[in-house]
Structure formats: C-alpha cells, structure tokens
C-alpha cells in the first residue's frame, strides 16, 4: 500500500470486500428469529402485556459489528504483511545485491541484514541465482551462487569501521556483466554521500547499460558522526553531523575516560533543516583533560565515536609577574600579552596580590605542568628548592627577561645573563648595520 509498509500475500481475496453491501442488505432485511417461551395454559397470562418486543429489524450496532467481523475475515484471508520483503521483478535473471558496508551502515546493520535475507528468500522462491557485492571489497571476484550459499556468505559480512569508496567496485561489476549479462541489480544503500556519490551513480548507470536496478534506502534512523572536538576555554565543543534532514532530532553524547568510566554527558538537537549542530560538555579543565572517548549514546558505529589523545588536552599555565599592581598598567603589564597569546590554547592562571615566591609555592601545590616567570628576580628559600625539584621531575619553566631578572643573581636560567643594557648608536659612514661597534658615536 502506498505510504504504508503493508502488503498482502493474496491481494485478489480483497475483492470479497465488495460483497459487504449485499451482506448489509441481507442482515437489515432478515430480522432475528423470535425467541419461544413456554407458559402454563393460564387464561390470565394472555392479558399481560409482554415486557420485551421482538424488533422488526436488526439494530444498527449489531449490523455494524457483523459487517466488521466479515471484513476482518476477508482481510485475514488475503494474508496481510507488515513491512513486507522487498520484491524483485519476475523472471530468471540473476539478482546482484550491492551492500553498503561502511561505518554509516553499522548502526542499523541488523535491520539491513534482515532486508537482504528477504531479498535472497524471494530469489530462492523464484529459483534465481544471487551475487553478493559488498562495496568494501573491490578486489573480490564476483560470481553467481545459489540462494543458500549467498545466505551463508551474508552472515559472514560485517560493517567496516571506515568510509567505503564505492567507485572502486565498478571494474568488478563490469567483469561480472561480461560473464553473466542477465542480471537485476538491487542496491542496499546507507543513504550517505561522502563526496563522490554522484560519480558512482553515473558510473554505475553507464556500466549496467539499462539493466533494472532498485535502490533500497530510508525507513531507518539516520547515521550520525562526531567531528571537530575543541577543548576551548569554556568547555569541550564537539560538532555532530547527520545524513538526512526533515525532522527535529535530539540525542545524547557521553564523555568517557581511558577505563570507560563516564565523566560527563551533554545533549544535542537538530532543527528540521539542519545537518550539523554543536554540543558543549561543561566540565572543569582537569576532568576534561581525562576524556579519552566521546560517543553518541545508543549508536554503535565508528563515526559516532571520537577518540581524544594528548593533543586535545588543555594545559594549565601559571604566570607570575615581578611587577607590583601599583606600577603595572593594563597594556604595559608583563603578563598582558603573555595571557593573550596563551588563552586560545591553555588555561592561564595569574598570580595576583602576592609575592613571586608565594605565588610559585601556590602553583606548585596545584601541580601545574608549566610556569612562566615574567621578569621575576631571585626565587629564594623553600620556593626555590621546590621549583628546582619540580623542574627535575619534568616541569616546564619559562622565564622572560627584564630589569629585575638582569639585576638578580639567579641560576634558574639556561645561560648566565650579561649584565648591563644596550646602547643605540648613530650609524656612521660606511656602516651597513643598524647597530655598530665602538667607532660609532652615542646618541
């Protein structure tokens, strides 16, 4: 039936529904038989008015009930089938079943295999050969097999965790047509175009040269994919794609650690005409750095999973400045441009309102992987010893030089700094450099 997944094994039996008007007329014309009640021969009883009268016609509700029962019997005799198997054309031509077995078909693989089994069963009923054509195996030789052998081969197929290049199967189909020209093609498509779908359709049309082909698509939930994870400052952003539009859709994304334990989750939603949407996992940066796997709940496919490694971790950097709050201006502060440069890639923690030694101790207590000292002089006492031990254990210390560091005698630098400042000199005749030697005259 058009628009409904309903078919009938014996559709001609439905012609019996045309007899329902005649049955209605007979039921309406013939009243029910009166019920006979035996009474003793007492004269007085004849004068008593009966409490129940036999109707002259059958009640309308009883007629409707009988007609409904008759219609149900006729429909049941016609053999109704919900979600009927895909039909092939009548004839002796071999059935070539093309199967998309990439990652996009993995989420609905069981339903697709049931459809393929129905096609093979119909071919077996018609005594026709079957050729299985998994599109992920272009190097495999295609040959005609019996329906029973094709059914065994079908059970061995598994979806691949990568995208399938459909164009690679065209040469194998061309070789098959040279040996078996009488073929009917059926394509069990996953409905996903990864960029060259139109080229495959055109090449397939030229190869089969007008032979019948049936494309089986739709009726199943859309394939989804996760792309473009971004561990930003506010949270972990991830983009979700879907294969088709037309309805409002919602789902759930889970974040798991290396042991498979859940760390957090978030919901995503698609508009009716949207093919992509963004979702944000709002967790502290320390927990976000432990995320090793993102997955769409209730969808088992390689595209619905994204694995994260150290590249997606957002590091925390502590910045300590030697300038005081009274002397540092917003645009002249030694930490202003450092923070601006690091913010897109790391979480920056500024030490404010405390001495450099105390700020270093606090950051070391927080187990930060990296510290930046912006024009900080000597780090003394316990803070210096702990900082040296932290560096030996793998910590990264970055120092920006300035007047305070130049005036200090600190050994936490890779080379010994040269004391004193540079003097800009006026360029003499014959000097090719902007900075010249002692022969130049100071400004």
N, C-alpha and C positions, 0 to 999 in steps of 0.2 A: 504494500500500500504506500502511496506517495506521501512522504513526510513522516511515516511511522515505520519502525523496524518490525513489520508484521507481514507474514506471507502465509499461504495455505498450500498444503500438500495436494489437496484435491479441490481446486477452485471451482470446478463445474458444479459441485454439490451445493454451492451458494445459490444456484438458481432455484433451489427449493424455497428460498425466502419469498419468491413471487406468489407462492400458494398461501401466504399468510392472510391476504384479504378474503379469500374463499373460506379459510378456516374461521375467520372472524364472523363472516356472514352465517355460517352454519351454527356456530356457538350462540350467536344472537338470536337465530330463528328457533332453535330447538330448546325449549325450557327444560330444566331438570325434572326428572321423574318425581311425582308426588310421593311422599312417604306414607305408607299404610299403617294405621294404628288400630288395633283391635280393642273394642269396648264391649262390656256386657250388654245384652239387649234390654236396656232400661229406657223407657219412653222419655223420661225426663231429660236424659242426656242429649236428645236431639235438639232440644230448645236452647242448649247452651252454645253461645257464640264461640267459635274457635279463637284461641289466643294467637295462633300463628297462621298466616295465609301463605299459600304457595305462590310465589311470584310468577307472573305470566312470561317474564323474560329473565335471562341470566343477568345478574348485577354486573355493572361495567368493570369493577375492580377484579371480579373473577375472570371475566373475559380477557382483560389485560394480562393477568397472571398466566393464563393458559397460552396466550399468544407469545409471551416472553419465553415460557418454557419450550414451546415449539421452535422459536428462533434459535435458542441456545443449543437445542439438539441438532439443528441443521448446521450451525457454525462449528460445533464439535465434530460432526461427521466430515467437515471439509478439511480437518487437520490443521488448525492454526499453528504457526511457528513464530515465536517472538525472537527477534534478532536472527532472522533466517540466514543460512550459509550463503556465501557469495556464489551466484550461479555462473556457469560458463556457457558458451554457445554450444548448441547441439552439433555433433559431428565427430569425426575420428581424428581431428588434429591434436597433436601433442600440446600439452599445457606447459608453458615455461613460466615459472613463478619467480619473479625478481623480488628480492627481500632486502630492504634497507636494514642493515645490522650494525649500524654505528652507535655512538653513545646516545643519540637523540631517541632511539627506539628502546633503550634499556628500561626506562621507567614503566612502559606498557608492554613489555616483551611477552608476558604470559597471554595477554589478550590477542596479540598479533600471532602468536603460535597457534592459538585456537582457530583463528580465521584461516591460517594456512592449512591446518588439518581439515577444515571444512572443504576447502578447495580441492585438496587431494582426495578426500572422500567422494566428492562429486565426480572427479575424474575417474576414480576407481569404479563407480557405478556405471559410467559410460564406456568403460574398458579403454581408457586412453592412457598414453604414456605421460610421464611427468619429468620435467627438468628443473631442478632447484638451482637458482642463480643467486647466491649470496654476493652482494655487491662489494663486500670487503675482500673477496678472493679473486682478483682478476687473473691470476696466473693459473687458476684451477681449470682443468679441461671439463667442458660441459658435455654431458651425454644423457641420452634418454634412458630412464629407468622405469620400472613398474611402480605402481602407487605404493605398494608395501615397502619397497626399497627406499622410495622417497620419504616415506613416513619415518623410517629408521634414521635416515640422514637428517631429517628435520629436527629430531630430538637431540642431535649432536651439535646443532648450531647454538652459539652463544653470542650475545651482543659484545661488540668490541669497545674498549674504553677510549676511542679516538674517533675523529671525523672520517667518514668514508668518501673517497674521491670516486664518484660514480662514473666519470668518463673513462676510467681505466678498464671497465668491463666491456666496452663497445667492441674491441677486437675479438674477444671470446664469443660474443653474441654473433658476430659476423661469421666466425668459423662454424658455429653451430648451425646457422642457416644454410651453409653450403652442404652439410650432410643431412639435415632434416628441414626441408623447406616448408612443410605443412606444420606450422606452429601457431598457437594462440598465446599471446603474452598477457600476463597479469602481474602488475607491479604493486607490491605491498609497501607503500611509501610511508615514511615517518613525517612527511609534511614540512621538513626543514630544508631551507635553501641556504647553503653556506657560501654562496658566491658564484657558483658555476652551474646552478640548476637549469637555467635556460639553455646553456650549451649542451648539457646532457640530453635534454628533451629533444632538441633539434637533431643531435647526432643519432639518437635512438630512432627518431622518425625516418631519417634517411636510411638507416641500416635495415629496419624491418620492412620497408618498401610496401606500405599499405596493408600489412597484416594486422588482424584485430589485436587491440591492446586495451586492457581495462586497468585503470588506476584506482587503487583502494586507499582512501585517506579519510581522515576525520572520524568522528564518533568516539574518540578517546581524548583524555586530558592532554593539554599542551605540554611540550617539552620546555624545560627551563634550564638556565645556565647562570652561573655566577662568574663575574669578571670584575677586574679593576678594583681590587681591595686597596684601600688607602688608610693607613694608620695616621690620621690627622690629629691636630691638637685637641679638638673637641671630642673625638671618638673614632671608631673604626668604621669607615664608609665602604660599602660594597654595592656594586651595581648588579641588578637582576634583569635578565632578558627572558622573553618568551617567544614561542614560534608563531603564534597567531593572535589576532585581536578579535574584538567583537563582544566581549563581556567583561564585567568588573570581577577582579580576582584578588584574593588575599592569600598569604602564606606565612610561614614561619622559618626563620634562619637561626640555626644553632651554632654556637662557638664552643669548640672542644679543645682540650689540651692534648699533650702527647700521649697520655694514658687513656684518652677517650672520655674523660670526665667533663661534664658540661660546665662551662664558665659563664655563659650568658646567652641570651636569645633576643631577637627582635622580630617585628612583623613588617612585612612589605605589602603593598597594594598596587594593583594596576587599574588605571582607568579603562573605559570601554575601548578606546582607540590607541592605547599606549602599548608599545612593545618593550619598553625598558623603564625601570624605576630604580630609585636609590633607597637603601636602608642603612641605618646607623646603629651600631652597637655601642651603647654608652656605658663604658666601664673605666675604672682607674687605669692609668697607663701601665702600672705594674702588672695588673691582671691581663690587660690587652697584650702585653709582650709575651705572655704564656700561651696565647692562642696558636694552635698548630693546624686547626682544621675548621673550615666553615662549610656547612652543608644545609641544603633545603630539606626541611623535615618532610617525611613521607614520600620522598622521591629518590629512587635508587638509580643513579646514573653518574658517569664520570663528569658530565657537565654541571651537575648540581653540587659538586664538591670542589672546594678550592683549598689547597694546602699552602700554609704560610711557613716560611723559614725566617732566619735572622734578618733577611732584607726588609721584612715588614715590621720589625721591632722598632719601637720608638724609644730612643735612648734619652736618659735624663742627664742634663749637664748643669753643674753648679758653677756660678760665676761669682767671683769675689773681686771686689774693686778696692784699690788702695786709697781712693779719693773719699773724702767725707761728704756727707749730704749737704753741708753748708757751702762747700766750694764747687760741687759738681752741678753744672747746668744741664738741662734736659738734652740738648743737642751736642753738648761738649763732654758729656759724661763718657768715661772709658768703657762702660758696659752698654751704651745705647746701640751702637752699630753691631756689636757682637750679638746682642739679643735679636736684633732684626735679621741678622744673617742666619741664625740658628733656628729661629722659630718654625720655619716650614719643615724642618727635619728632626727636631728634638724638642723635648720639654725643658725649658730654661728656668732654672731657679736662681733668683738673685738674692745675694746676701745683703740685707739692708738693716741699718741701725745697730751694727755690731762691729767689733774689731775683726781684722782679717784672720787672726789666729782662732778666735772663737767661731767664725764662720766656717773655717776649714774643719774644725772639730765637729760641728753640726753636720756638715755634708758627709764627713767620713762615717758618722753614726748612721746616716741614711743609706750607706753602701752604694753611693753613686759611682757609675763606671768612669766618669770623666769630670775633671775640674779645670776651670780656667781662672788664672790669676791675672787680672788686668792691672799692670803697674803696681804690684804689691812688692814691698821691700822684703826684709828678712822675716821668715816664719820661724819663730823660736819656741823653745820649751817642748812640752808634750805634743803640741800640734805638729812641730817639725818632725819628731820621731815617728809619729803615726803616719804622717804624709809620706815619709821615706819608705816605711814598711808597706804602705798601700801601693806605692809605685812598684816596689819589688814583687808584689803579688799580682801585677797585671793592670793596675790602674793607669789611666792616661792623664797626664798633667800638661796643660798648655799655658805658657806664660807670654804675656805681651809686655814688651819693654817700655819704659818711661823714665822720668827723672827719679822716681823713688827706687826702682829696681837698679838703675845705674849707680845710684849713691849707696846702695846696700852691698853687703859682702855675703852673698847667698850662694851656696854651692848647688842648689836645686835647679841648675841650668846646664844645658849640654856643653857650653863653652864658656870660658871666662869673658865677661863683658869688658870692653875697653872703656875706660873712664874718659870723661870729657865729651864735648859736643863738636859738631862740625861747624865750620865757618864758611859762609858763602863768599866766594871770591869774584872780583870783576875779571872778565875774560880779556887777556892781553892779546896783542897782535901775534898771529901765528899759532894760537892755541885752538885746537879742534874740539876740545871738550868743554862742557859747561862748568866742570869742576877742574881746577888746575892746581899745579904744585906751588912750591914756595916762591916762585918767581912772580906770582900774581900779587896784586896789591889789595888788602882787605877793604871792604866797603865801609 
